[in-house]
Amino acid sequence: MQEASLRHRPESEDCFVIDKTHLRLRFHTAKDDVKKVIVHYLDSYYDLKTAQTKEMEKIGSGQVAEYYMTTLELPLHRCQYTFEVVGEDGSHLIYGDRGIRKFNDSNLYDYGQFFKVPYFHEIDMAKTPAWVKETVWYQIFPERFNNGDKSNDPVGTKPWNPSDHPGREDYYGGDLQGVLDKLDYLQSLGINGLYFCPIFKASSNHKYDTIDYLEIDSDFGDKTLFKKLVDEAHKRGMHVMLDAVFNHLGDQSRQWQDVVQNGRNSKYFNWFHINRLPVMPFTDPTKGEQLPPYDTFAFEKHMPKLNTANEDVQKYLLNIATYWVKEFHIDAWRLDVANEVDHHFWKKFHVELMNINPEFYIVGEVWHSSQPWLNGDEFTGVMNYPYTQQIEDHFLTKKISAKMLTEVLFDQLMLYRDCVNSGMLNMLDSHDTARLLTLAGDNKDRALCALAFELVQPGSPSIYYGTEMAMTGGNDPDCRKPMDWTKEGDSYWQKVHDLIKFRRKHSTVLSRSDIKFAIKDELIVIKHGEITAYFNTSNHEVEITKKCSVSNGYQNGVLSPNGYILCE
């Protein structure tokens, strides 16, 4: 047996409370190396010789690991446990809190070999609100979605042309009235979550360089209009998520301008990470210049980084975070550049929001493995790029094989607790990436196949505005074209609608982590509760006979390349 491959981490994604009396355990082994894993468990204060045993279920395989899982019932809300591992080679071991031992009574009844969960505290549990699991989000870049009020168009606003390739400084006049006018449309598409890119006062069209977090940008409307928009969305059963940029301010903000003018004498000097004075001119080491005079987002001089360890900055940001919840009843925050803000601040942020609304949804923008933020005291989930970009690497660009896809996806799922997987925000494209259809090489069937695959994954799926209209576009800013409203109701739109409808109908099952992947007859097969889905990512037709609810490229028992079948 490969002892070095045996792994379990207590009170983590490998050991987590799922309710007051149930504990879920996972155990990792090498592939094809272990015959069975048995957990020995009991209350923390019982005699070890009264321990119960339960064989763990092998739930899936990753690139190099196999994963075992079981759920234990502990009516006294405490547990101690250890693992018995039987190898394919006949070896017999105990894997416990103090290492690996040979299996015998002496080692088995060693108190120190038992992992401990001293008490099942519900307050410490990671939780995902039930409504999040039922939501299909629609990401709106407000400046490009719909122009509902031409009276607030910025000077130089360009004609609404979906074929344009926007420049970074271009304006097209999209606003909140435009979103309000299209709520019925979004409802007809099947959307029940609105995810807005920033709407606060800022200098740019994208609004990520905030000047004032407590004001709606006049290009978009005002607070009265926003309140009406939120209320109308709620009437339609839609939840609303705003985008907060708490890592940095815009350089036109009064706080930063005070530092520019007054240097060390500014009352805001300690609000930022100042390396030297004067703060201007800015220097960029990627251009062969000296280190910058102040820290920024990336090396963007217009976005000076906030010192979130400063108590005044904390009070300022927490007031903003709670204001929009208390006054406008938003349901969620998406947090920009969340991984560059300190954990202490996010813990305070979490407490403040949960005190107002325990069902609030908090999503961090983190593009890498995110366990430190997902232990129940910071974020509900993150933007699940490490998961969804693996989907793109197979379905859209063919960088990885179908087999590798199923392995790396399962490895990703095993990084997090089940409830955390249910709260991850899944997307195939966004305002920061090339559009789905462009990534698919303008192949609509390929794009639809990837979208269908995303919509049967655990988590909360998000669709970027215009995906349903088969919009194209390269990386930022080309992915931010004005919305093409001419394609509503066409065959592509209808197929996206049908996928959303299927997801909504089965969201209770599809949001869960208990997904199984397989490769069968060259098809990727997903088994998710009572749902089974088939995806043909090969370059030839595959014969298959299934009674399906939703499909594309499937006719007379033949599934075409880039075709899919979703069965209830």
C-alpha positions in Angstrom: 0.0 0.0 0.0 1.2 3.5 -0.8 1.2 4.9 2.8 2.3 8.3 1.6 -1.0 8.7 -0.3 -3.2 8.1 2.7 -4.7 11.4 3.8 -7.4 12.9 6.0 -7.6 16.3 7.6 -9.9 16.8 10.7 -12.4 19.7 10.9 -11.9 20.6 7.2 -13.3 19.6 3.9 -12.5 16.0 5.0 -14.5 16.3 8.2 -17.5 18.6 8.6 -20.8 18.8 10.5 -23.8 18.7 8.2 -26.4 19.1 11.0 -26.7 18.8 14.7 -26.3 15.0 14.8 -24.5 14.1 11.6 -20.8 14.3 10.6 -19.4 13.6 7.1 -16.0 12.2 6.6 -13.8 11.8 3.6 -10.6 9.8 3.2 -8.0 9.9 0.3 -6.0 7.0 -1.1 -3.9 6.3 -4.1 -5.7 4.9 -7.2 -6.3 1.1 -7.3 -4.4 0.7 -4.1 -7.0 0.1 -1.3 -9.6 -2.6 -1.0 -11.6 -0.9 1.7 -11.6 1.8 4.3 -13.5 1.3 7.6 -14.1 4.1 10.1 -14.2 3.2 13.8 -16.2 5.9 15.7 -18.0 6.7 19.0 -18.8 9.5 21.4 -15.8 11.3 22.8 -16.4 10.0 26.3 -17.3 6.3 25.6 -14.9 3.4 26.1 -13.0 2.8 22.9 -13.9 -0.8 22.9 -17.6 0.2 22.3 -16.7 1.9 19.0 -19.0 1.3 16.0 -17.7 0.5 12.6 -18.8 1.6 9.1 -17.3 0.9 5.8 -16.8 4.0 3.7 -18.1 4.3 0.1 -15.7 5.0 -2.7 -17.3 8.1 -4.3 -14.9 8.9 -7.1 -11.4 9.3 -8.5 -9.2 12.3 -9.3 -5.9 12.4 -11.2 -3.9 10.5 -8.6 -6.3 9.9 -5.7 -9.4 7.9 -4.9 -11.9 9.3 -2.4 -14.0 7.6 0.2 -16.9 9.1 2.1 -19.4 8.2 4.9 -21.9 10.0 7.1 -21.9 9.2 10.8 -24.8 9.7 13.2 -23.8 11.0 16.7 -26.9 11.8 18.9 -24.7 13.3 21.6 -23.1 15.8 19.1 -19.5 14.7 19.7 -17.3 12.3 18.0 -13.9 10.5 18.0 -12.9 8.3 15.1 -10.0 6.5 13.4 -9.6 4.7 10.1 -8.9 1.1 9.3 -7.4 0.7 5.8 -7.0 -2.6 4.0 -4.8 -2.6 1.0 -5.1 -4.6 -2.3 -1.7 -6.1 -1.4 -3.1 -7.4 1.9 -1.5 -4.8 4.2 -3.7 -3.8 7.1 -3.2 -0.4 8.8 -4.7 2.2 11.1 -4.6 5.8 10.0 -5.1 8.0 13.0 -4.4 11.4 14.6 -0.9 10.4 15.5 0.1 8.7 12.4 0.0 5.3 10.6 0.2 2.1 12.6 -0.1 -1.6 12.0 -3.7 -2.8 12.6 -3.9 -4.6 16.0 -5.9 -4.2 19.2 -3.1 -2.3 21.0 -3.0 0.3 18.3 -6.7 0.3 17.6 -7.6 1.1 21.3 -5.0 3.8 21.6 -6.9 7.0 22.6 -4.3 9.2 20.9 -5.0 7.5 17.5 -8.6 8.9 17.4 -9.3 12.2 15.7 -11.7 14.4 17.7 -14.6 16.6 16.9 -15.3 17.9 20.5 -18.7 19.3 19.8 -21.0 19.9 16.8 -21.4 23.6 17.0 -24.0 24.8 14.5 -22.7 28.3 14.6 -19.4 27.0 13.3 -20.9 25.2 10.3 -20.4 26.5 6.8 -23.9 27.1 5.4 -25.3 27.9 2.0 -28.8 29.6 1.8 -31.4 27.3 0.2 -32.3 30.1 -2.3 -28.8 30.2 -3.7 -29.0 26.5 -4.7 -32.1 27.3 -6.7 -30.7 30.4 -8.5 -29.6 30.9 -12.0 -27.7 34.2 -12.1 -27.5 36.6 -15.0 -24.5 38.9 -15.0 -25.2 42.4 -16.2 -22.6 44.9 -17.2 -24.9 47.9 -16.8 -23.3 50.2 -19.3 -23.8 47.6 -22.1 -27.1 45.8 -21.3 -29.8 48.3 -22.3 -30.2 52.1 -22.6 -33.6 52.8 -21.0 -33.1 56.6 -20.4 -31.2 58.6 -22.9 -31.3 61.7 -20.7 -28.5 60.4 -18.5 -26.2 59.4 -21.4 -22.6 60.6 -20.9 -21.2 63.1 -23.3 -19.9 61.3 -26.4 -22.2 58.3 -26.0 -22.0 56.1 -29.1 -24.9 54.6 -31.0 -26.1 51.2 -29.7 -24.3 48.8 -32.1 -23.8 45.2 -31.0 -21.3 44.7 -33.8 -18.9 47.3 -32.4 -15.6 46.4 -30.9 -15.7 48.7 -27.8 -12.7 50.7 -26.7 -11.8 51.0 -23.1 -13.2 54.5 -22.8 -16.3 54.1 -24.9 -19.8 54.7 -23.6 -23.1 53.3 -25.0 -25.6 54.6 -22.4 -26.7 51.4 -20.6 -28.4 52.2 -17.3 -30.7 50.9 -14.5 -33.8 51.9 -16.3 -32.7 49.7 -19.1 -32.5 46.8 -16.7 -35.9 47.6 -15.2 -37.4 47.7 -18.7 -36.1 44.1 -19.3 -37.1 42.4 -16.1 -40.0 40.6 -17.8 -37.6 39.5 -20.5 -35.2 38.1 -18.0 -38.0 36.3 -16.2 -39.1 34.8 -19.5 -35.6 33.5 -20.0 -35.8 31.7 -16.7 -33.4 34.0 -14.7 -34.0 34.4 -11.0 -30.8 36.1 -9.9 -29.4 39.4 -11.1 -25.6 39.9 -10.6 -24.6 43.5 -11.4 -21.1 44.7 -12.1 -20.4 47.9 -10.1 -23.1 50.6 -10.1 -21.5 53.2 -7.7 -20.1 56.6 -8.6 -16.9 56.1 -10.6 -14.8 57.6 -13.3 -14.9 54.8 -15.9 -17.5 52.9 -17.9 -16.8 49.8 -15.9 -17.1 51.5 -12.4 -14.4 49.4 -10.8 -12.5 52.6 -9.8 -15.0 53.7 -7.2 -15.3 57.4 -6.1 -18.3 57.1 -3.8 -19.8 53.8 -2.7 -22.8 55.4 -1.2 -24.0 56.9 -4.5 -25.4 55.4 -7.7 -23.4 56.6 -10.7 -25.5 59.3 -12.4 -24.8 57.5 -15.7 -27.0 54.7 -14.4 -29.7 56.6 -12.5 -30.3 57.2 -8.8 -31.2 55.5 -5.5 -34.9 55.9 -6.1 -34.6 54.1 -9.4 -32.4 51.4 -7.9 -34.9 50.8 -5.1 -37.6 50.4 -7.6 -35.5 48.0 -9.6 -34.7 45.8 -6.5 -38.4 45.8 -5.5 -39.6 44.8 -8.9 -37.0 42.1 -9.1 -38.1 40.7 -5.8 -41.7 40.7 -6.9 -40.6 38.4 -9.7 -38.8 36.0 -7.4 -35.4 37.4 -8.4 -32.5 38.0 -6.0 -30.1 40.9 -6.4 -26.3 40.8 -6.1 -24.1 43.9 -6.2 -20.4 44.1 -6.9 -18.2 45.7 -4.2 -14.6 46.8 -4.7 -13.2 46.9 -1.2 -9.6 46.2 -2.2 -9.0 49.6 -3.6 -10.5 53.0 -4.3 -10.5 55.1 -7.5 -7.8 57.7 -7.7 -10.5 60.4 -8.0 -12.0 59.6 -4.6 -11.8 62.4 -2.1 -9.7 60.2 0.3 -7.0 59.5 -2.2 -7.0 63.1 -3.6 -6.5 64.3 0.0 -3.4 62.1 0.2 -2.1 63.4 -3.1 -2.5 67.0 -1.9 -1.4 66.7 1.7 0.9 63.7 1.9 1.7 62.6 5.4 -0.5 65.3 6.8 -3.6 63.8 5.2 -6.0 62.2 7.7 -6.4 59.5 5.1 -2.6 58.8 4.8 -2.9 55.5 6.7 -5.9 54.4 4.7 -3.5 53.3 2.0 -0.3 51.4 1.6 2.2 54.3 0.9 5.7 53.3 0.1 7.2 56.7 -0.3 6.4 60.4 -0.9 5.5 62.1 -3.0 2.9 59.6 -4.3 3.1 61.1 -7.8 4.4 60.4 -10.4 3.5 56.7 -10.3 6.2 54.3 -11.4 5.7 50.8 -12.8 8.4 48.1 -12.3 7.0 46.1 -15.2 8.1 48.9 -17.5 11.6 49.0 -16.1 10.8 51.7 -13.6 11.4 51.7 -9.8 9.0 50.2 -7.3 5.7 52.1 -7.1 5.2 54.9 -4.5 2.0 53.2 -3.3 0.4 49.8 -3.6 -2.4 49.3 -6.2 -4.5 46.7 -7.7 -2.0 45.1 -10.1 0.0 48.1 -11.3 -3.0 50.2 -12.1 -2.2 53.7 -10.9 -5.9 54.7 -10.9 -6.7 52.1 -8.2 -4.7 52.7 -4.9 -5.0 49.8 -2.5 -6.9 50.3 0.8 -5.3 49.3 4.1 -8.2 47.2 5.4 -6.3 46.6 8.7 -6.9 50.3 9.5 -10.0 50.6 11.9 -11.3 53.7 10.1 -11.1 51.9 6.7 -13.0 49.0 8.3 -15.7 51.2 9.6 -16.0 53.0 6.3 -16.3 49.7 4.3 -18.6 47.9 6.8 -20.9 50.9 6.7 -21.1 50.6 2.9 -21.6 46.9 3.1 -24.5 47.1 5.5 -26.1 50.3 4.1 -27.1 48.7 0.8 -28.6 45.7 2.6 -30.5 47.7 5.2 -31.8 50.4 2.9 -32.3 48.5 -0.4 -32.5 44.9 0.7 -30.0 43.5 -1.7 -29.4 39.7 -1.2 -25.8 39.3 -2.1 -22.3 40.9 -2.5 -19.8 39.8 -5.1 -16.4 41.0 -3.8 -13.9 42.1 -6.3 -10.2 41.1 -5.8 -11.3 39.4 -2.6 -8.1 37.4 -2.2 -6.0 40.6 -1.8 -7.9 41.7 1.3 -7.0 40.4 4.7 -8.9 37.6 6.4 -9.5 39.6 9.6 -11.5 42.1 7.6 -13.6 39.5 5.8 -14.4 37.8 9.1 -15.8 41.1 10.4 -17.6 41.6 7.2 -19.3 38.2 7.5 -20.5 38.9 11.0 -22.0 42.3 10.1 -23.9 40.8 7.1 -25.1 37.7 8.9 -26.4 39.9 11.8 -28.7 41.6 9.3 -29.7 38.7 7.2 -28.5 35.1 8.0 -29.6 34.1 4.4 -27.2 36.6 2.8 -24.9 35.3 0.0 -21.2 36.4 -0.1 -19.1 35.5 -3.1 -15.4 36.3 -3.4 -13.5 36.8 -6.6 -10.7 34.3 -6.1 -9.3 32.6 -9.2 -7.4 29.8 -7.3 -7.9 27.2 -4.6 -9.9 29.0 -1.9 -10.1 26.8 1.3 -8.9 29.7 3.6 -12.0 31.8 2.7 -14.6 29.0 2.8 -14.7 27.7 6.4 -18.0 29.3 7.2 -16.8 32.6 8.7 -15.9 34.6 5.5 -17.5 33.7 2.1 -20.4 31.4 1.1 -18.5 30.6 -2.1 -16.2 32.1 -4.7 -16.2 32.6 -8.4 -15.4 29.0 -9.4 -12.9 29.7 -12.1 -10.6 26.7 -11.2 -13.6 24.4 -11.8 -15.2 26.1 -14.8 -12.0 26.7 -16.7 -11.3 23.0 -16.7 -14.7 22.6 -18.5 -13.5 25.1 -21.1 -10.2 23.3 -21.4 -12.0 20.2 -22.6 -15.2 21.4 -24.2 -14.0 24.5 -25.9 -10.3 24.3 -26.5 -9.5 20.6 -26.2 -6.5 21.2 -24.1 -7.4 18.2 -21.9 -9.1 14.8 -22.5 -12.5 13.8 -21.3 -10.9 11.4 -18.8 -8.7 14.2 -17.4 -11.7 16.5 -17.2 -13.6 14.1 -15.0 -10.6 13.6 -12.8 -9.7 17.2 -12.2 -13.3 18.2 -11.6 -13.6 15.6 -8.9 -10.4 16.7 -7.4 -11.8 20.3 -7.3 -15.0 19.1 -5.6 -13.0 17.4 -2.9 -11.3 20.6 -1.9 -14.5 21.9 -0.3 -17.3 20.9 2.0 -20.5 19.8 0.3 -22.4 22.9 1.3 -19.6 25.1 0.0 -19.7 23.3 -3.4 -23.4 24.2 -3.5 -22.6 27.8 -3.0 -19.9 28.3 -5.6 -20.6 30.7 -8.4 -20.1 28.9 -11.7 -19.6 30.7 -15.0 -18.0 30.0 -18.4 -17.5 33.6 -19.3 -17.7 37.1 -17.7 -16.7 40.7 -18.1 -13.1 39.6 -17.4 -12.9 36.8 -20.1 -13.6 36.2 -23.8 -17.2 35.2 -24.5 -18.3 31.6 -24.5 -19.1 31.4 -28.2 -15.7 33.0 -29.1 -13.9 30.5 -26.9 -15.9 27.8 -28.7 -14.5 29.0 -32.1 -18.0 30.3 -33.1 -19.3 26.7 -33.0 -22.8 27.1 -31.4 -23.3 23.4 -30.7 -20.0 23.3 -28.9 -20.9 26.4 -26.8 -24.3 24.9 -26.0 -22.7 21.6 -25.0 -20.4 23.4 -22.5 -23.3 25.5 -21.2 -25.4 22.3 -20.7 -22.5 20.7 -18.8 -22.1 23.8 -16.6 -25.8 23.8 -15.7 -25.7 20.2 -14.3 -22.8 20.9 -12.0 -22.9 21.5 -8.3 -23.1 25.2 -7.4 -25.0 28.2 -8.4 -24.6 28.9 -12.2 -24.2 32.3 -13.8 -24.8 33.3 -17.4 -23.1 36.4 -18.8 -25.5 38.9 -20.5 -25.9 38.1 -24.2 -24.8 34.5 -24.0 -28.4 33.6 -24.8 -28.2 35.8 -27.9 -25.0 34.0 -29.2 -22.9 37.2 -28.7 -19.2 37.0 -29.5 -16.2 38.9 -28.2 -12.6 38.5 -27.3 -11.0 39.5 -24.0 -11.8 42.7 -22.2 -13.0 45.2 -23.6 -14.3 43.2 -26.6 -16.4 41.0 -24.3 -18.4 44.1 -23.3 -20.2 44.8 -26.5 -23.7 46.4 -26.4 -26.4 43.8 -25.9 -27.8 42.3 -29.2 -31.6 42.4 -28.7 -32.3 41.1 -32.2 -31.9 37.4 -31.4 -34.6 37.0 -28.7 -36.6 33.9 -29.3 -34.5 32.4 -32.1 -33.5 28.7 -32.0 -30.2 29.3 -30.0 -32.1 31.5 -27.5 -34.7 28.8 -27.1 -32.0 26.1 -26.4 -30.4 28.3 -23.7 -33.9 28.9 -22.3 -34.6 25.1 -22.2 -31.3 24.5 -20.3 -32.1 27.1 -17.7 -35.6 25.7 -17.3 -34.2 22.2 -16.8 -31.7 23.5 -14.2 -34.4 25.4 -12.3 -36.7 22.4 -12.3 -34.0 20.1 -10.8 -32.0 22.7 -8.8 -32.4 20.9 -5.5 -30.6 17.8 -6.9 -28.2 19.5 -9.3 -26.8 21.9 -6.7 -25.6 19.1 -4.5 -22.1 17.6 -4.4 -23.0 14.0 -4.9 -22.2 14.0 -8.6 -20.6 11.0 -10.4 -18.5 11.2 -13.6 -17.8 8.4 -16.0 -16.6 7.9 -19.6 -18.8 5.3 -21.4 -18.8 4.6 -25.2 -16.8 7.8 -25.7 -19.5 9.9 -24.0 -19.0 11.8 -20.7 -21.8 10.6 -18.4 -22.9 12.5 -15.4 -25.1 10.9 -12.7 -26.6 13.4 -10.3 -29.4 11.9 -8.2 -32.2 11.0 -10.6 -30.6 13.1 -13.4 -28.4 11.5 -16.0 -26.7 13.5 -18.7 -24.6 12.5 -21.7 -22.2 14.7 -23.6 -20.5 13.8 -26.9 -17.2 15.7 -27.1 -15.7 13.3 -29.6 -15.4 14.2 -33.3 -17.8 11.5 -34.5 -21.4 10.4 -34.0 -22.2 8.0 -31.2 -25.2 5.6 -31.1 -27.2 5.8 -28.0 -30.9 5.3 -27.2 -32.3 7.4 -24.3 -35.6 9.0 -23.5 -34.6 12.6 -22.8 -36.1 15.9 -21.6 -33.6 18.3 -23.2 -31.1 17.6 -26.0 -29.2 19.0 -28.8 -27.7 17.1 -31.8 -29.7 14.0 -30.9 -31.9 12.3 -33.4 -32.9 8.7 -34.2 -30.6 7.2 -31.6 -27.6 9.1 -32.7 -25.8 11.8 -30.7 -23.8 14.1 -32.9 -20.4 15.6 -32.0 -21.0 18.5 -29.5 -24.4 17.0 -28.7 -25.9 16.4 -25.3 -28.8 14.6 -23.7 -30.3 15.5 -20.3 -32.6 12.8 -18.8 -34.9 13.0 -15.8 
